[in-house]
Amino acid sequence: MAKIGVEESLSDVQQALREKGYEVVQLNHEYGAANCDCCVITGMDKNVMGMQDVTIEGPVINADGLTADQVCSEVESKLQ
């Protein structure tokens, strides 16, 4: 199953993804996403300084305004 990086404040999303069988790792620092197939972020600190360094080749999902189920659906659609 895919490895999904999720920001630590999104505990409900982490739980929902684990229940669907995904391997979930917390994104505590920028290198935490290095081996992930997909990442889920809160959007709180999205590109604050106008700089972007790519640390993941896969999709990044902004969970702002989405329920845990909606995020799971986004993850599933991006990984197909």
C-alpha positions, -999 to +999 in steps of 0.1 A: +000+000+000+011+036-006+030+056+020+013+089+028+029+118+047+004+138+068+011+169+089+009+160+126-020+183+134-043+163+110-048+133+134-083+126+121-069+123+085-041+101+097-065+077+114-089+076+084-060+068+061-047+041+084-081+025+085-080+023+047-048+004+049-023+032+040+011+035+057+010+070+073+040+090+085+040+123+102+055+153+084+076+169+111+102+184+088+107+189+051+127+156+046+098+136+061+081+136+027+111+123+009+099+086+005+062+093+004+039+086-025+016+115-015+015+142+012-014+159+030-009+194+044-030+218+064-023+247+041-015+269+070+021+275+060+017+270+023+044+290+005+045+318+031+078+333+018+072+327-019+098+300-021+092+264-031+117+235-027+105+202-041+110+174-017+084+150-031+076+139-067+041+128-059+009+148-053+004+172-024-031+176-011-042+207+008-067+195+035-080+230+043-118+229+044-120+192+037-132+164+060-111+133+066-132+113+042-129+139+015-091+139+020-091+100+017-110+103-016-085+129-029-056+106-020-072+076-037-080+096-069-044+110-070-028+077-066-047+058-093 
